[in-house]
Amino acid sequence: MAASPCLHFRCLGLRRIRGLTMRNLNLKPFLLILLGFSALVWFAIATASGLNMKNLFDFMRPIPKVVTADLLLIGFFMKWGWRWKWLQGWLVPFPDLNGTWQGQIQTNWKDSQGKMPGPIPVILTINQTFGRISCVMRTAEMESRSYVEGFCIDKERQISQLCYSYTSKPKASLRDRSTPHDGTILFNIISKPVQKLEGEYWTQR
């Protein structure tokens, strides 16, 4: 019977260098904002055009322009607006983690002499849009890329986490002692006093 894969535990801490299926939106406040915006656009068009609101045809005439304005607002929000800090929390449930983070890995693995290696410097690059997020981590010996990502956000339980699975590929010259492998990382997102990521990860090796 084949042996089961061994999972090794590591600790990881990162801070950003300033430079998915996931629940992307708190729907109720967004719909209220969209409804208010639509009403303002409709009123502005009706007033500027001198439409007779008692006439059903005149009442309906601004609708195509209102829909166009709504689509432009949604497009702007999905491209840029969701990043605004004052929208995060009450409207956008997840934080903006875009950027380059630097930190270190501490493994619990021990060599044949029972010694544990020291901290390993690491760089994590996060590319995030409104609908997806990707993570690339690099050390002096390897590069890993995420393929499944997601946020776990629960305000009532004070949980704010980023979790992703990845494939790690060591440099070709090191593969005699360090083989390609998959793993999973679970980061706690800490916002105060400074934004940083701390967590654990597991590998098949």
Backbone as a printed PyTorch tensor [residue, N CA C, xyz], in Angstrom:
tensor([[[  0.8560,  -1.2000,   0.0000],
         [  0.0000,   0.0000,   0.0000],
         [  0.8890,   1.2470,   0.0000]],

        [[  0.5740,   2.1680,  -0.8550],
         [  1.3960,   3.3770,  -0.9670],
         [  1.2470,   4.2290,   0.2680]],

        [[  2.3480,   4.8630,   0.6400],
         [  2.3200,   5.7380,   1.8070],
         [  1.5780,   7.0190,   1.4760]],

        [[  0.8690,   7.5530,   2.4620],
         [  0.1480,   8.8160,   2.2480],
         [  1.1370,   9.9600,   2.2370]],

        [[  0.8260,  11.0570,   1.5120],
         [  1.7470,  12.1900,   1.4630],
         [  1.9260,  12.8400,   2.8210]],

        [[  3.1130,  13.3030,   3.0780],
         [  3.4210,  13.9330,   4.3640],
         [  3.1810,  15.4300,   4.2480]],

        [[  2.4320,  15.9980,   5.1980],
         [  2.1440,  17.4190,   5.1890],
         [  3.0670,  18.1210,   6.1740]],

        [[  3.7750,  19.1180,   5.7080],
         [  4.6590,  19.8900,   6.5690],
         [  4.0480,  21.2570,   6.8240]],

        [[  4.2170,  21.7360,   8.0380],
         [  3.6140,  22.9850,   8.4860],
         [  4.6700,  24.0830,   8.5250]],

        [[  4.3090,  25.2300,   8.0310],
         [  5.2020,  26.3820,   8.0920],
         [  4.4410,  27.6100,   8.5920]],

        [[  5.1770,  28.5510,   9.1360],
         [  4.6030,  29.8430,   9.5100],
         [  5.0900,  30.9010,   8.5260]],

        [[  4.2370,  31.8710,   8.2870],
         [  4.5630,  32.8780,   7.2950],
         [  4.1030,  34.2300,   7.7980]],

        [[  4.9270,  35.2580,   7.6340],
         [  4.5300,  36.6150,   7.9840],
         [  4.9590,  37.5820,   6.8970]],

        [[  4.0480,  38.4660,   6.5080],
         [  4.3310,  39.3680,   5.3960],
         [  3.7910,  40.7640,   5.6820]],

        [[  4.5030,  41.7470,   5.1720],
         [  4.0010,  43.1240,   5.1570],
         [  4.1170,  43.6640,   3.7480]],

        [[  3.1780,  44.5130,   3.3690],
         [  3.1770,  45.0240,   2.0010],
         [  4.2120,  46.1230,   1.8250]],

        [[  4.8860,  46.0780,   0.6850],
         [  5.7290,  47.1860,   0.2560],
         [  4.8180,  48.1440,  -0.4960]],

        [[  4.6200,  49.3210,   0.0080],
         [  3.6610,  50.2270,  -0.6180],
         [  4.0580,  50.5290,  -2.0570]],

        [[  3.6030,  50.7310,  -2.8910],
         [  4.0500,  51.0520,  -4.2620],
         [  3.3330,  52.0390,  -5.0050]],

        [[-11.6000,  32.2340,  -7.7710],
         [-12.1080,  32.7480,  -6.6760],
         [-13.5630,  32.5320,  -6.7900]],

        [[-13.7470,  31.6830,  -6.0730],
         [-15.0960,  32.2040,  -5.9160],
         [-15.1020,  32.9880,  -4.6260]],

        [[-15.5670,  34.2350,  -4.6620],
         [-15.6280,  35.0080,  -3.4500],
         [-16.8640,  35.8890,  -3.4620]],

        [[-17.3440,  36.2370,  -2.2980],
         [-18.5210,  37.0830,  -2.1550],
         [-18.0770,  38.5220,  -2.3700]],

        [[-18.4030,  39.0610,  -3.5420],
         [-17.7910,  40.3080,  -3.9730],
         [-18.4590,  41.5670,  -3.4650]],

        [[-19.6960,  41.4570,  -3.0020],
         [-20.4480,  42.6820,  -2.7660],
         [-21.4920,  42.4770,  -1.6880]],

        [[-21.6750,  43.5030,  -0.8530],
         [-22.8310,  43.5610,   0.0300],
         [-23.9880,  44.1140,  -0.7920]],

        [[-24.8800,  43.2330,  -1.1880],
         [-25.8370,  43.5400,  -2.2470],
         [-26.8370,  44.6300,  -1.8710]],

        [[-27.3570,  44.5990,  -0.6480],
         [-28.4180,  45.5450,  -0.2810],
         [-27.9770,  47.0050,  -0.3880]],

        [[-26.8490,  47.4090,   0.2280],
         [-26.4390,  48.8130,   0.0780],
         [-26.0910,  49.1800,  -1.3610]],

        [[-25.5470,  48.2150,  -2.1250],
         [-25.2230,  48.5110,  -3.5150],
         [-26.4780,  48.7970,  -4.3260]],

        [[-27.5250,  48.0010,  -4.1210],
         [-28.7820,  48.2210,  -4.8450],
         [-29.4200,  49.5460,  -4.4580]],

        [[-29.3160,  49.9170,  -3.1870],
         [-29.8610,  51.2100,  -2.7520],
         [-29.1100,  52.3630,  -3.4120]],

        [[-27.7860,  52.2500,  -3.4800],
         [-26.9930,  53.2860,  -4.1510],
         [-27.3520,  53.3660,  -5.6270]],

        [[-27.4640,  52.2150,  -6.2750],
         [-27.8010,  52.1790,  -7.7030],
         [-29.1800,  52.7560,  -7.9550]],

        [[-30.1260,  52.4540,  -7.0810],
         [-31.4790,  52.9870,  -7.2300],
         [-31.4850,  54.5100,  -7.0740]],

        [[-30.7590,  55.0080,  -6.0770],
         [-30.6780,  56.4550,  -5.8860],
         [-30.0040,  57.1480,  -7.0530]],

        [[-28.9190,  56.5530,  -7.5650],
         [-28.2260,  57.1080,  -8.7270],
         [-29.1400,  57.1400,  -9.9480]],

        [[-29.8960,  56.0610, -10.1630],
         [-30.8160,  55.9960, -11.3090],
         [-31.8830,  57.0820, -11.2140]],

        [[-32.3930,  57.2850,  -9.9970],
         [-33.4320,  58.3070,  -9.8040],
         [-32.8780,  59.7010, -10.0930]],

        [[-31.6450,  59.9620,  -9.6540],
         [-31.0390,  61.2730,  -9.9050],
         [-30.8060,  61.5030, -11.3980]],

        [[-30.3000,  60.4730, -12.0920],
         [-30.0750,  60.5970, -13.5360],
         [-31.3920,  60.7910, -14.2630]],

        [[-32.4010,  60.0170, -13.9070],
         [-33.7240,  60.1470, -14.5390],
         [-34.2900,  61.5450, -14.3330]],

        [[-34.1890,  62.0660, -13.0920],
         [-34.7100,  63.3940, -12.7930],
         [-33.9530,  64.4690, -13.5670]],

        [[-32.6240,  64.3240, -13.6450],
         [-31.8190,  65.3090, -14.3690],
         [-32.1760,  65.3310, -15.8580]],

        [[-32.3480,  64.1650, -16.4620],
         [-32.6930,  64.0930, -17.8820],
         [-34.0890,  64.6570, -18.1250]],

        [[-35.0340,  64.2960, -17.2550],
         [-36.4130,  64.7710, -17.4130],
         [-36.4970,  66.2800, -17.2760]],

        [[-35.7430,  66.8210, -16.3240],
         [-35.7650,  68.2770, -16.1060],
         [-35.1020,  69.0080, -17.2620]],

        [[-33.9330,  68.5160, -17.6940],
         [-33.2200,  69.1800, -18.7870],
         [-33.9870,  69.1170, -20.0990]],

        [[-34.7620,  68.0510, -20.3050],
         [-35.4940,  67.8790, -21.5680],
         [-36.8850,  68.4800, -21.5200]],

        [[-37.3130,  68.9540, -20.3540],
         [-38.6470,  69.5380, -20.2340],
         [-39.7610,  68.5370, -20.5040]],

        [[-39.5880,  67.2900, -20.0560],
         [-40.5700,  66.2600, -20.3270],
         [-41.7960,  66.4170, -19.4400]],

        [[-42.9350,  66.0030, -19.9630],
         [-44.1890,  66.0280, -19.2270],
         [-44.3450,  64.6850, -18.5120]],

        [[-44.1420,  64.6740, -17.2090],
         [-44.1440,  63.4290, -16.4660],
         [-45.5320,  62.8080, -16.3420]],

        [[-46.5680,  63.5660, -16.6970],
         [-47.9150,  63.0050, -16.6820],
         [-48.1890,  62.1750, -17.9330]],

        [[-47.3170,  62.3420, -18.9050],
         [-47.4300,  61.5660, -20.1380],
         [-46.5740,  60.3140, -20.0140]],

        [[-47.1820,  59.1300, -20.1700],
         [-46.4700,  57.8770, -19.9730],
         [-45.2780,  57.7480, -20.9190]],

        [[-45.4440,  58.1860, -22.1730],
         [-44.3500,  58.0860, -23.1220],
         [-43.1740,  58.9490, -22.6780]],

        [[-43.4460,  60.1830, -22.2530],
         [-42.3770,  61.0540, -21.7650],
         [-41.7240,  60.4760, -20.5050]],

        [[-42.5570,  59.8720, -19.6660],
         [-42.0430,  59.2900, -18.4280],
         [-41.0400,  58.1670, -18.7220]],

        [[-41.2860,  57.4010, -19.7900],
         [-40.4300,  56.2590, -20.1210],
         [-39.2220,  56.6420, -20.9700]],

        [[-39.2470,  57.7910, -21.6010],
         [-38.1820,  58.1600, -22.5420],
         [-36.7770,  58.1600, -21.9380]],

        [[-36.5670,  58.6170, -20.6900],
         [-35.1890,  58.6400, -20.1500],
         [-34.6080,  57.2620, -19.8290]],

        [[-35.4280,  56.2110, -19.8410],
         [-34.9690,  54.9060, -19.3520],
         [-33.7110,  54.4030, -20.0640]],

        [[-33.6230,  54.4280, -21.4060],
         [-32.3820,  53.9500, -22.0470],
         [-31.1280,  54.7000, -21.5860]],

        [[-31.2490,  56.0130, -21.3970],
         [-30.1050,  56.7900, -20.9360],
         [-29.7720,  56.4810, -19.4750]],

        [[-30.8120,  56.2240, -18.6810],
         [-30.5860,  55.8590, -17.2790],
         [-29.8570,  54.5130, -17.1980]],

        [[-30.2790,  53.5520, -18.0080],
         [-29.6280,  52.2390, -18.0280],
         [-28.1660,  52.3750, -18.4610]],

        [[-27.9130,  53.2220, -19.4650],
         [-26.5390,  53.4540, -19.9180],
         [-25.6850,  54.0430, -18.8010]],

        [[-26.2580,  55.0280, -18.0830],
         [-25.5340,  55.6400, -16.9690],
         [-25.2640,  54.6170, -15.8640]],

        [[-26.2310,  53.7520, -15.6020],
         [-26.0480,  52.7130, -14.5840],
         [-24.9120,  51.7640, -14.9720]],

        [[-24.8820,  51.3680, -16.2440],
         [-23.8340,  50.4560, -16.7130],
         [-22.4560,  51.1050, -16.6140]],

        [[-22.3860,  52.4030, -16.9300],
         [-21.1130,  53.1140, -16.8040],
         [-20.6640,  53.1770, -15.3430]],

        [[-21.6200,  53.4160, -14.4380],
         [-21.2940,  53.4610, -13.0130],
         [-20.7960,  52.1000, -12.5320]],

        [[-21.4900,  51.0370, -12.9270],
         [-21.0860,  49.6950, -12.5170],
         [-19.7020,  49.3520, -13.0770]],

        [[-19.4630,  49.7080, -14.3460],
         [-18.1550,  49.4580, -14.9460],
         [-17.0470,  50.2050, -14.2290]],

        [[-17.3040,  51.4740, -13.8910],
         [-16.3120,  52.2660, -13.1560],
         [-16.0480,  51.6510, -11.7830]],

        [[-17.1070,  51.2340, -11.1170],
         [-16.9600,  50.6380,  -9.7910],
         [-16.1400,  49.3550,  -9.8450]],

        [[-16.4330,  48.4930, -10.8110],
         [-15.7300,  47.2170, -10.9000],
         [-14.2730,  47.3810, -11.3140]],

        [[-13.9780,  48.4590, -12.0530],
         [-12.6090,  48.6890, -12.5160],
         [-11.7700,  49.4150, -11.4740]],

        [[-12.3350,  50.4680, -10.8870],
         [-11.5540,  51.3150,  -9.9790],
         [-12.2110,  51.5480,  -8.6150]],

        [[-13.5140,  51.7730,  -8.6010],
         [-14.1770,  52.2470,  -7.3810],
         [-14.0850,  51.3130,  -6.1950]],

        [[-14.0840,  50.0000,  -6.4370],
         [-14.0760,  49.0490,  -5.3250],
         [-12.8140,  49.1710,  -4.4740]],

        [[-11.7640,  49.7790,  -5.0210],
         [-10.5010,  49.9060,  -4.2830],
         [-10.5580,  51.0120,  -3.2280]],

        [[-11.5180,  51.9280,  -3.3260],
         [-11.5750,  53.0430,  -2.3810],
         [-11.7690,  52.5220,  -0.9610]],

        [[-10.9150,  52.9530,  -0.0490],
         [-10.9400,  52.4330,   1.3110],
         [-12.2570,  52.7200,   2.0210]],

        [[-12.8680,  53.8680,   1.7260],
         [-14.0970,  54.2210,   2.4390],
         [-15.2810,  53.3570,   2.0210]],

        [[-15.1380,  52.5650,   0.9570],
         [-16.1880,  51.6390,   0.5460],
         [-15.9930,  50.2420,   1.1240]],

        [[-14.7960,  49.9740,   1.6240],
         [-14.4870,  48.6200,   2.0790],
         [-15.0650,  48.3680,   3.4690]],

        [[-15.6260,  47.2030,   3.6090],
         [-16.2680,  46.8340,   4.8660],
         [-17.7690,  46.8470,   4.7410]],

        [[-18.3410,  48.0410,   4.5150],
         [-19.8070,  48.1360,   4.4570],
         [-20.3530,  47.8410,   3.0620]],

        [[-19.5730,  48.0770,   2.0020],
         [-20.0330,  47.8020,   0.6470],
         [-19.2260,  46.6800,  -0.0010]],

        [[-17.9090,  46.8180,   0.0100],
         [-17.0130,  45.7630,  -0.5020],
         [-16.4890,  44.9940,   0.7020]],

        [[-16.8330,  43.7140,   0.8430],
         [-16.5040,  42.9940,   2.0810],
         [-15.0380,  42.6190,   2.2360]],

        [[-14.2770,  42.6010,   1.1300],
         [-12.8840,  42.1730,   1.2150],
         [-11.9470,  43.3590,   1.0070]],

        [[-10.7240,  43.3030,   1.5490],
         [ -9.7780,  44.4080,   1.4070],
         [ -9.0530,  44.3750,   0.0680]],

        [[ -8.4390,  45.4880,  -0.2670],
         [ -7.5850,  45.5800,  -1.4540],
         [ -6.1680,  45.1880,  -1.0410]],

        [[ -5.7240,  44.0350,  -1.5150],
         [ -4.3920,  43.5180,  -1.1600],
         [ -3.3930,  43.6640,  -2.2950]],

        [[ -3.7580,  44.3800,  -3.3420],
         [ -2.8600,  44.5730,  -4.4740],
         [ -1.4960,  45.0860,  -4.0280]],

        [[ -0.4530,  44.5430,  -4.6290],
         [  0.8760,  45.0690,  -4.3440],
         [  1.9040,  43.9750,  -4.1090]],

        [[  3.0740,  44.4020,  -3.6680],
         [  4.1800,  43.5010,  -3.3760],
         [  4.4110,  43.4770,  -1.8710]],

        [[  4.4480,  42.2860,  -1.3290],
         [  4.6180,  42.0850,   0.1060],
         [  5.9510,  41.3780,   0.3550]],

        [[  6.6100,  41.7450,   1.4260],
         [  7.8530,  41.0720,   1.7800],
         [  7.7670,  40.5510,   3.2090]],

        [[  8.4100,  39.4210,   3.4540],
         [  8.3540,  38.8350,   4.7820],
         [  9.2710,  37.6400,   4.8790]],

        [[  8.8630,  36.6470,   5.6680],
         [  9.7080,  35.4850,   5.8630],
         [  8.8690,  34.2500,   6.1660]],

        [[  9.4410,  33.0870,   5.8480],
         [  8.8460,  31.7920,   6.1440],
         [  9.6540,  31.1350,   7.2530]],

        [[  8.9670,  30.5440,   8.2210],
         [  9.6380,  29.7370,   9.2410],
         [  9.0540,  28.3280,   9.2110]],

        [[  9.8680,  27.3370,   8.8300],
         [  9.4030,  25.9540,   8.7520],
         [  9.6530,  25.2070,  10.0540]],

        [[  8.8600,  24.1440,  10.2790],
         [  9.1070,  23.2750,  11.4390],
         [  9.8580,  22.0060,  11.0410]],

        [[ 10.2840,  21.9480,   9.7630],
         [ 11.0460,  20.7940,   9.2830],
         [ 12.4380,  20.7700,   9.9170]],

        [[ 12.9170,  19.5610,  10.2370],
         [ 14.2480,  19.4080,  10.8170],
         [ 15.0890,  18.4770,   9.9570]],

        [[ 16.3650,  18.8010,   9.8800],
         [ 17.2540,  17.9620,   9.0780],
         [ 17.6690,  16.7090,   9.8600]],

        [[ 18.5910,  15.9240,   9.2800],
         [ 18.9890,  14.6480,   9.8890],
         [ 19.6640,  14.8360,  11.2400]],

        [[ 20.1570,  16.0410,  11.5040],
         [ 20.7950,  16.3320,  12.7800],
         [ 19.8350,  16.9810,  13.7690]],

        [[ 18.5650,  17.0710,  13.3740],
         [ 17.5640,  17.6390,  14.2730],
         [ 17.5500,  19.1490,  14.3180]],

        [[ 18.2110,  19.7790,  13.3550],
         [ 18.2630,  21.2420,  13.3330],
         [ 17.1550,  21.8100,  12.4400]],

        [[ 16.5770,  22.9090,  12.8680],
         [ 15.5180,  23.5730,  12.1140],
         [ 16.1130,  24.7780,  11.3730]],

        [[ 15.8700,  24.8920,  10.0690],
         [ 16.4080,  26.0450,   9.3220],
         [ 15.8760,  27.3730,   9.8580]],

        [[ 16.6530,  28.4260,   9.6340],
         [ 16.2160,  29.7520,  10.0400],
         [ 15.1700,  30.3190,   9.0990]],

        [[ 14.6790,  31.5270,   9.3700],
         [ 13.6650,  32.1570,   8.5190],
         [ 14.1630,  32.3340,   7.0850]],

        [[ 13.2560,  32.1410,   6.1330],
         [ 13.5650,  32.2700,   4.7080],
         [ 12.9190,  33.5470,   4.1800]],

        [[ 13.6800,  34.5020,   3.6520],
         [ 13.0840,  35.7130,   3.0770],
         [ 12.1760,  35.3640,   1.8930]],

        [[ 11.0620,  36.0800,   1.7610],
         [ 10.0860,  35.7620,   0.7190],
         [  9.4460,  37.0540,   0.2040]],

        [[  9.0920,  37.0400,  -1.0780],
         [  8.3560,  38.1370,  -1.7090],
         [  7.0410,  37.5680,  -2.2510]],

        [[  5.9290,  38.2080,  -1.9230],
         [  4.6140,  37.8010,  -2.4260],
         [  4.0300,  38.9400,  -3.2530]],

        [[  3.6710,  38.6420,  -4.5000],
         [  3.0300,  39.6210,  -5.3730],
         [  1.5630,  39.2430,  -5.5450]],

        [[  0.6740,  40.1780,  -5.2150],
         [ -0.7710,  39.9420,  -5.3260],
         [ -1.3380,  40.8480,  -6.4060]],

        [[ -2.0060,  40.2350,  -7.3670],
         [ -2.6960,  40.9530,  -8.4350],
         [ -4.1890,  40.7250,  -8.2320]],

        [[ -4.9090,  41.7660,  -7.8650],
         [ -6.3140,  41.6280,  -7.4860],
         [ -7.1940,  42.5710,  -8.2840]],

        [[ -8.2900,  42.0370,  -8.8000],
         [ -9.3400,  42.8470,  -9.4030],
         [-10.6000,  42.6440,  -8.5730]],

        [[-11.7060,  43.2500,  -8.9990],
         [-12.9540,  43.0900,  -8.2540],
         [-13.4240,  41.6390,  -8.2650]],

        [[-13.1520,  40.9170,  -9.3340],
         [-13.6880,  39.5790,  -9.4850],
         [-12.7240,  38.4420,  -9.2240]],

        [[-11.4250,  38.7330,  -9.1160],
         [-10.4840,  37.6350,  -8.9220],
         [ -9.1950,  38.1300,  -8.2720]],

        [[ -8.3930,  37.1490,  -7.8270],
         [ -7.1220,  37.4770,  -7.1900],
         [ -6.1280,  36.3820,  -7.5470]],

        [[ -4.8790,  36.7450,  -7.7860],
         [ -3.8300,  35.7640,  -8.0440],
         [ -2.6100,  36.1250,  -7.2140]],

        [[ -1.8690,  35.0900,  -6.7960],
         [ -0.7400,  35.2740,  -5.8890],
         [  0.4860,  34.5450,  -6.4280]],

        [[  1.6190,  35.2300,  -6.4510],
         [  2.8900,  34.6300,  -6.8500],
         [  3.8930,  34.8810,  -5.7340]],

        [[  4.4620,  33.7990,  -5.2140],
         [  5.4400,  33.9060,  -4.1290],
         [  6.8090,  33.4490,  -4.6290]],

        [[  7.8340,  34.1830,  -4.2210],
         [  9.1940,  33.8680,  -4.6640],
         [ 10.1570,  33.8970,  -3.4820]],

        [[ 11.0630,  32.9120,  -3.4890],
         [ 12.2190,  32.9290,  -2.5940],
         [ 13.4540,  32.8000,  -3.4780]],

        [[ 14.6200,  32.6710,  -2.8460],
         [ 15.8510,  32.5170,  -3.6270],
         [ 15.8880,  31.1880,  -4.3660]],

        [[ 15.0480,  30.2110,  -3.9370],
         [ 15.1260,  28.8720,  -4.5120],
         [ 13.8880,  28.4340,  -5.2800]],

        [[ 12.7520,  29.1230,  -5.1410],
         [ 11.5360,  28.6210,  -5.7710],
         [ 10.5970,  29.7630,  -6.1540]],

        [[  9.5890,  29.3860,  -6.9540],
         [  8.4930,  30.2880,  -7.3050],
         [  7.1930,  29.4910,  -7.2360]],

        [[  6.1870,  30.0340,  -6.5830],
         [  4.8960,  29.3540,  -6.5070],
         [  3.8010,  30.2720,  -7.0490]],

        [[  2.8050,  29.6590,  -7.7050],
         [  1.6800,  30.4050,  -8.2930],
         [  0.3610,  29.7910,  -7.8340]],

        [[ -0.5730,  30.6560,  -7.4700],
         [ -1.8720,  30.1810,  -6.9990],
         [ -2.7350,  29.7250,  -8.1610]],

        [[ -3.6320,  28.7650,  -7.8830],
         [ -4.5950,  28.3390,  -8.8980],
         [ -6.0230,  28.2680,  -8.3580]],

        [[ -6.2060,  28.3120,  -7.0630],
         [ -7.5330,  28.4440,  -6.4460],
         [ -7.4060,  29.4400,  -5.3070]],

        [[ -8.2280,  30.4920,  -5.3180],
         [ -8.0940,  31.5500,  -4.3260],
         [ -9.4700,  31.9400,  -3.7840]],

        [[ -9.4940,  32.4920,  -2.5870],
         [-10.7530,  32.9660,  -2.0340],
         [-10.5610,  33.6750,  -0.7090]],

        [[-11.5250,  34.5370,  -0.3760],
         [-11.5410,  35.2190,   0.9090],
         [-12.5250,  34.5280,   1.8420]],

        [[-12.2120,  34.5600,   3.1330],
         [-13.1490,  34.1420,   4.1770],
         [-13.3490,  35.3580,   5.0790]],

        [[-14.5040,  36.0110,   4.9360],
         [-14.7890,  37.2380,   5.6780],
         [-16.0440,  37.0250,   6.5170]],

        [[-15.9240,  37.2060,   7.8240],
         [-17.0670,  37.1060,   8.7280],
         [-16.8890,  38.1680,   9.8080]],

        [[-17.5730,  39.3020,   9.6590],
         [-17.3910,  40.4200,  10.5710],
         [-17.8460,  40.0720,  11.9840]],

        [[-18.9440,  39.2910,  12.1010],
         [-19.4550,  38.9620,  13.4170],
         [-18.4710,  38.1060,  14.2080]],

        [[-17.7330,  37.2390,  13.5240],
         [-16.7440,  36.3780,  14.1810],
         [-15.3360,  36.9640,  14.1070]],

        [[-15.2170,  38.1810,  13.5720],
         [-13.9350,  38.8860,  13.4510],
         [-12.9210,  38.0640,  12.6700]],

        [[-13.4000,  37.4750,  11.5700],
         [-12.5410,  36.6800,  10.7050],
         [-12.3060,  37.4210,   9.3980]],

        [[-11.0640,  37.5880,   9.0290],
         [-10.6890,  38.1820,   7.7420],
         [ -9.4680,  37.4120,   7.2330]],

        [[ -9.6900,  36.5370,   6.2550],
         [ -8.6390,  35.6370,   5.8120],
         [ -8.5830,  35.5330,   4.2940]],

        [[ -7.3870,  35.2660,   3.7970],
         [ -7.1470,  34.9280,   2.3990],
         [ -6.5970,  33.5150,   2.3590]],

        [[ -7.2060,  32.6630,   1.5450],
         [ -6.7460,  31.2870,   1.4170],
         [ -6.5330,  30.9700,  -0.0560]],

        [[ -5.4340,  30.2940,  -0.3690],
         [ -5.2400,  29.8620,  -1.7530],
         [ -4.3850,  28.6130,  -1.8140]],

        [[ -4.6130,  27.8220,  -2.8580],
         [ -3.7800,  26.6610,  -3.1700],
         [ -2.8290,  27.0290,  -4.2930]],

        [[ -1.6770,  26.4170,  -4.3040],
         [ -0.6220,  26.8330,  -5.2320],
         [  0.1800,  25.6400,  -5.7120]],

        [[  0.9010,  25.8620,  -6.7860],
         [  1.9240,  24.9330,  -7.2710],
         [  3.2850,  25.6090,  -7.1440]],

        [[  4.2310,  24.9270,  -6.5200],
         [  5.5690,  25.4700,  -6.3060],
         [  6.5740,  24.7490,  -7.1920]],

        [[  7.4150,  25.5390,  -7.8740],
         [  8.4410,  24.9690,  -8.7430],
         [  9.8130,  25.5010,  -8.3320]],

        [[ 10.6380,  24.6480,  -7.7280],
         [ 12.0050,  25.0770,  -7.3930],
         [ 12.8180,  25.3170,  -8.6710]],

        [[ 13.9290,  26.0260,  -8.5150],
         [ 14.8320,  26.2230,  -9.6390],
         [ 15.3570,  24.8770, -10.1230]],

        [[ 15.5980,  24.7730, -11.4390],
         [ 16.0060,  23.5030, -12.0410],
         [ 17.2690,  22.9360, -11.3940]],

        [[ 18.1790,  23.7980, -11.0130],
         [ 19.4470,  23.3360, -10.4420],
         [ 19.2840,  22.7490,  -9.0430]],

        [[ 18.1120,  22.9260,  -8.4290],
         [ 17.9000,  22.4720,  -7.0520],
         [ 16.9300,  21.3020,  -6.9510]],

        [[ 16.4550,  20.7990,  -8.0880],
         [ 15.3780,  19.8080,  -8.0320],
         [ 15.8400,  18.4140,  -7.5950]],

        [[ 17.1380,  18.2250,  -7.4560],
         [ 17.5980,  16.9480,  -6.9100],
         [ 17.2940,  16.8420,  -5.4170]],

        [[ 17.1480,  18.0000,  -4.7500],
         [ 16.8260,  17.9900,  -3.3200],
         [ 15.5250,  18.7130,  -2.9860]],

        [[ 14.9340,  19.3730,  -3.9800],
         [ 13.6940,  20.1200,  -3.7510],
         [ 12.7730,  19.8980,  -4.9420]],

        [[ 11.7440,  19.0850,  -4.7560],
         [ 10.8700,  18.6880,  -5.8600],
         [  9.6710,  19.6230,  -5.9920]],

        [[  9.0960,  19.7690,  -7.2040],
         [  7.8500,  20.5250,  -7.3630],
         [  6.7440,  19.9140,  -6.4980]],

        [[  5.8710,  20.7550,  -5.9880],
         [  4.8090,  20.2670,  -5.1100],
         [  3.6600,  21.2650,  -5.0690]],

        [[  2.5400,  20.8090,  -4.5540],
         [  1.3860,  21.6750,  -4.3190],
         [  1.2370,  21.9300,  -2.8260]],

        [[  0.4980,  22.9730,  -2.4960],
         [  0.2580,  23.3020,  -1.0930],
         [ -0.8920,  24.2820,  -0.9550]],

        [[ -1.1910,  24.6350,   0.2690],
         [ -2.2680,  25.5790,   0.5730],
         [ -1.8040,  26.5490,   1.6440]],

        [[ -2.1450,  27.8230,   1.4680],
         [ -1.7970,  28.8780,   2.4170],
         [ -3.0700,  29.4770,   2.9830]],

        [[ -3.0780,  29.7290,   4.2930],
         [ -4.1730,  30.4390,   4.9440],
         [ -3.5920,  31.6440,   5.6690]],

        [[ -3.9030,  32.8420,   5.1670],
         [ -3.4140,  34.0880,   5.7480],
         [ -4.5040,  34.7390,   6.5900]],

        [[ -4.1370,  35.2210,   7.7660],
         [ -4.9720,  36.1590,   8.5050],
         [ -4.6230,  37.5660,   8.0400]],

        [[ -5.6330,  38.3560,   7.6720],
         [ -5.4210,  39.7230,   7.2030],
         [ -5.5220,  40.6520,   8.4020]],

        [[ -4.4220,  41.2490,   8.7730],
         [ -4.3730,  42.1460,   9.9260],
         [ -4.2890,  43.5760,   9.4130]],

        [[ -5.2330,  44.4130,   9.8310],
         [ -5.3230,  45.7720,   9.2840],
         [ -4.6820,  46.8210,  10.1730]],

        [[ -4.6610,  46.6150,  11.4830],
         [ -4.1660,  47.6310,  12.4030],
         [ -3.1680,  46.9990,  13.3610]],

        [[ -2.1160,  47.7620,  13.7640],
         [ -1.8310,  49.1660,  13.4190],
         [ -1.2950,  49.3550,  12.0060]],

        [[ -0.7150,  48.2970,  11.4190],
         [ -0.2950,  48.3480,  10.0140],
         [ -0.8480,  47.1060,   9.3310]],

        [[ -1.1040,  47.2210,   8.0340],
         [ -1.6540,  46.0770,   7.3080],
         [ -0.5650,  45.0460,   7.0630]],

        [[ -0.8400,  43.8070,   7.4320],
         [  0.1010,  42.7200,   7.2050],
         [ -0.6590,  41.4030,   7.0920]],

        [[  0.0410,  40.3820,   6.5930],
         [ -0.5140,  39.0410,   6.4380],
         [  0.2930,  38.0820,   7.2990]],

        [[ -0.3910,  37.2930,   8.0970],
         [  0.2640,  36.2710,   8.9020],
         [ -0.5310,  34.9810,   8.7820]],

        [[  0.1600,  33.8510,   8.7110],
         [ -0.5850,  32.6170,   8.5840],
         [  0.2750,  31.3780,   8.5440]],

        [[ -0.3120,  30.3270,   8.0200],
         [  0.3260,  29.0290,   7.9560],
         [  0.1300,  28.4350,   6.5760]],

        [[  1.0190,  27.5060,   6.2280],
         [  0.7780,  26.7770,   4.9860],
         [  1.2360,  25.3370,   5.1050]],

        [[  0.6500,  24.5060,   4.2640],
         [  0.9030,  23.0740,   4.2760],
         [  1.2970,  22.6230,   2.8870]],

        [[  2.1870,  21.6460,   2.8220],
         [  2.6310,  21.1340,   1.5290],
         [  2.5270,  19.6140,   1.4850]],

        [[  2.6230,  19.0630,   0.2890],
         [  2.6030,  17.6070,   0.1210],
         [  3.9460,  16.9570,   0.4310]],

        [[  4.9910,  17.7570,   0.5000],
         [  6.3210,  17.1680,   0.6780],
         [  6.5220,  16.6620,   2.0970]]])
